[in-house]
Amino acid sequence: MSTVSQWSKVLDLDELPEGRVKTVTVGHKSLAMTHYNGQYGALDNRCPHQGGPLGEGSIENGMLRCPWHGWDYCPLTGNPPGDLEVDDALATFPVEVRDDGVYVGVIEESPHIRTVTDVMAETLVNWGVTHVFGMVGHSNLGLADALRRQEEQGKLNFIGIRHEGAGAFAASAYAKLTGRPAACLTIAGPGATNLLTGMWDAKVDRAPILALTGQVSTQVLGTGNFQECDLSAAFSGVAAWSQTVLSHSKHGELMTQALKHALLERDVTHLIFPDEVQTEPAAPDAKASGPEGRLTPLQIAPPPEALTQAVDHLKAAQRPVIIVGHGARFTMEPIIALAEMLNAPVLTTFKGKGLISDHHPLGCGVLGRSGTPIASWFMNESDLLLVFGASFSNHTGIYPGKPIIQVDFDPLALGKFHPVTVPVWGEISIVVEQLRTALDGAVSHEDQRPEITKRWAIWREEKRRREQDDRGNGINSAAIFAAMTRQVPANAVIAVDVGNNTYSFGRYFECQAQSVLMSGYLGSIGFGFPGAMGAWAAAGHERPIVSVSGDGGFGQYMGDFNTAVKYGMNITHILLNNSELGKISKEQRAGEWDVWQTSLHNPSFAQYAEICGGKGIRVTEPAALDEAIAAGLKYDGPAIVEVMADVNLI
């Protein structure tokens, strides 16, 4: 036995009854403490056969029995019965019974040996990743320990979620808001597959994120081992880059490649960590990698002929309109300056809602199914559409019959669904600056600002009329989002879900300078609240965080409201409760089907918030909306403002 270097109290004198066993921990060492025949024993807690926790076993007929497979040991000496192999004996530790309790002597722990996952975690933070959303489990413990060391040094923030899908949505929202990647951590098998919906959300919305998944040991791969699944195959469709970490891998380089692909391709990447590789010692000369010398500037200028054609069309137009999508979110200041030069109304896709204030003289709100009649009117009256960072999917409502100049950094996005008049490949910020330079003093377009003011007045009057609608079955959406317009601070981040609540938000809520996040092209119900968690991680200390969902969407990941309470996330969730999947009911009616299986059985979500440790407010009358939303925003922590809504007044 090694020399004892420290004694630790592990039990009070009356804590462990005669004939019982209990697990205790000294430093990082887990021990099985036994009390038998008036004596105490301290044994290694790990059974040498299957690793069973002996402290969860029992003493039967004078022997400590392993709870996993029934192997017996002497509870004081750790020896197996009879003449069984001495190699099976348990390590024991000296015990002293003192006046104040039972003490165990252990040797001082050896210093931590840097592992391959330490190298990779160091590389992760070198690339500027500051947040990991995940769940620690048995097949990622080595990697989790490396992440823990980075968090203890203040270089990383780990947010332990309740469902891996919520973690993936949170990471996706973080990336959409910032343009920087966040990471997700899961175990093998079900933990990894639970990520896939959020991964696809990030992929189709061009948000860079990194999945870090555990895996069973390499020696049992392909044998149908517990929680084994082919993660390379499972992630092959969603990940632009996926690799398994092996013993002989260049570990810092693997992490660098994962993050480089995520950033440059604006996509999902994936690293698989077999269990035994995670704790292997790193080579003495192993160095963490980083972004220095690995990234090129992305400000690519457009081909000169495309720019010339775009300039010629803009000079000839009289009523040009600018349409901005989610891809233009980081370049709005120069785009608005260009719009002011051209006297051009600015419309947004729904994913681009809020990129220009609805109170700007040229702002016309959202185009398409979730939009305003203002935006559609100006598109129809235009003679040229200048489109930045939009996809032209059918939800955007961009009319393909108009002359169109489309600008995008991705050449495959240009003319993706139909031909456009002038496809311009280049980084939006560079194209906008070149257009402003070329057009300065060379255009004199019709000033459409008076018409914009007139159209807004018509639409606002219509919204006021709709606020008065009351069928006695709950509050109408126009009133709900009018109150939100009055109460939500201009600098807030708003994460919205999917459903009728989303369409109504797009139609009725008027943005000032708020940032809006959503599951755009995947359109996944459940995004709203986890998206707000990601927004809080990115900006919660500087900006108010608000989320909006229906009862169906919130129910998907409502368990993670507890995560928000645990971390003190200052999120105000506006929940429209109509006890129905209202959008689906509407589609069933429109398709002349019977309305079937869309009703919901709900708890009181306000009471649920209180039970979890947050704030809950229930609103049943329109007159109480403003006060309730204001109270939710004022609360220091997560709050649910549950609004009893009319499913048909959307």
MOGICOR-V114942 format. One line per field, one symbol per residue. phi: phi as a letter, one per 30 degrees, with the letter a starting at -180 (. if undefined). burial: # if it has 16 or more other ideal C-beta (glycine too) atoms within 10 Angstrom, else .. Layout:
phi->???
burial->???
//
This chain:
phi->.dddcacbdcbddcdcdeicbadbbcicccbcccbbhiccbbcedcddcciddddcdbcbhibdcddcbidcbddccidddicdeddddddcbdbbcceclccbcbddddedcecdddeddddedddidcbbcabdadcbdddedddedddddicbcccdccbddddddddddedddcicdcbbcbddhdddddddddddedddchcdbbcccdadeddcdicideidbdddddcddccdabbcdcecddddddddddddddddchbcbabcceedddcddddecdcdcaddicbcecddddeedddddddddddddcbdbccccedcdcbdeddddddddchceccbdddcejdbddcdecdbiccjdcccddddddddddcaccccibciddddiddddddbcccadcddddidcadcdbdbcldeddddddddddceicbbdedcdeddeddddddddddddddddacickdddeddddddedcdedcdcbcccbkeedededdcdcdcbdcccaddddicdjdededdddddddbddcbdcbbbadddddddbddddddddeciddcccccdcbhaddddeddddddicddbhcdbccdddddeedddjccbbcbcbedcddddddddddddkdbccdcdcddccc
burial->.........##....#....##.#.#..#.######...#########...#.##.#.#...####....######.#.#........##.##.#......#####.......##############.#########.##.######.##....##.##.##################.##########.##########################..........###.#..##..#########..#.##.##########..##########.####.#...#.###...........#...##.###.##..#.###########.##.###.##.##################.#########.###.######..#.##########.####...########...###....#.##############..##...#.#..#..##..##..#...#..##......############.##...####################..#########.#################..################.########.##################.#.........#...#..##.##..#.######..#.##..######.#.##############
//
